[in-house]
Amino acid sequence: MPRQVAAIRPLRREDEPLLFGLARMTFGDEAGWDDGRTRTVLETEQVFVAEIGRLPTGFVALEEAGEAVRIDELLVTPDHQAEDVGTQLLEWAEGYAISVGAARLEVVVEQENAPAQQFYRSRGFVPAAAELFELVLPRP
């Protein structure tokens, strides 16, 4: 599918059911997923939602951690995964991290999640520790 340009905006209350559903679908019950984790993310982190045609298609949750901004969750609906929505959310996260003066953008990726590791590596992230990837950001 061709790239769809997404509008990215802050989380709205009406987005929450979709975000809960997307987290459940992605992480699943077999992993012991708990909606409380998603609730905490939505209440305590900076969350940005991607929209295509006024429909939410994914989100990124960002947590400031010292000199870094950490991507806690970056999820895209299955119908839009081939449309570069994930890349656009990642670019937004990078811009946000630079705007708050972070030195690095970090993400934890499980060893068995080879597609996610490849996604981040292809965008310049490098391994920094077990399951931790980082992108060094330009400083003003």
N, C-alpha and C positions, 0 to 999 in steps of 0.2 A: 504494500500500500504506500502511496506517496505521503510525504510529510504533511501533516496538518498543523497549522500554526495555532497553538493554544494560547488563550488568554490566561494569565496567572495572577491570582488575587489572594488576599487573606481569607482564611476560613470564615464561613458564616454558619450560624446555628443550623440552618436547614441542610447543610452538607453532611452533618454527623451520621445519619443513617447509612448513606453511601460509604462513608469512610469506615464505619464499623463493619459493614458487609464486605468491603474489599479486604480489610485486615483478616477477617474470619476466613474468607475464601483463599487468601494467600497463605496464611500460616496454618489454617486448619485445626480441627479438633485433635487430630492425632499428635500434634505437637504440644498439646495441652494449652492452647491459646486461651487467654483470659481477657474478656472485654475490659476489665479493670485497667489493663496495661494501655489499651487504646484510649480509654477515658483520661488517664493520667497524661498521655501524650497530648491529647487535644486541649487539656486544661493548663498545661505547664510549658509547652514548647511553642515556637513560632511555626505555624502550619499554613502552607500555601496550597491552593487548589488550582489545578489546570482545568480549563473549560474549552470545549470545542462546540460551537453552536449553542452556547448557554447551558450545555450539559456537562457536569463534572466528569472528568475522565481520569483523574489521578490526583495524588497529593504528595507533598514532601513535608516531613516534620523535622525541624532543626533545633538543636540544643546547643547553647553556648557553654563551652567547657574550657575555661582558662583562655589560652591563646588560640584555641581551636573552636570551630563550629562543627558539630557532629551531626551527620545525617542519621536520625533515629529510624525513620521509615521513609521509603520512596516507593510508592505503589501506583500502578497504572491498571485501569480496567482491561480485561483480556481483549475486548473489542478494539482497543486503541494502542496496544503494545507495539504494533508494527508501524505506527505513525509518528515515531520520534517524540512522543509525549514525555517519556522518561528522560531523554536527553535534554529537552527543554526545561524540565523540572530541575535537573542537575545543574544546568547553566544558571538557572534562577538562584539555586542554593549557593553556587560559587559567587555570584554577584552580591548576594546577601552577606556572605561571609566577608568578602572584601569591604563591603560598606560598613561593617561593624569593627573593622580593623583586625580581623583574625589573621593569624600567620598560616593556618592550615585548615583545610576542609577534610574531615575524617568520616569514615564509614566502617562499620563492622560487617564483614561478610563471612558466613560460615564456610568452612573448608569444602563441604560437599556441594556448595552452590556455585558450580563452575560458570554457569551463564552470567551470574551477577559479577563474579570476579573478572570475567572477560569484559563485561560492560564497563566497569570502573577502570580497568587497565587501559582499555582503548581510549579513555578520556584523560589519560595522564596520571592516574593514581598509581602509587607504588606501595608494596607491602611495607609496613612500619613495625609490625609485631604480629603475633599469632592472630589471624583473622581481622587485623586492623589494616586498612588501606588509608593513605593520605595523599592529598594534593597540596603542595606548597604554593601559597598564594603570593602575588606581588604585594609589596608594602609601599605605601605612599611616601 
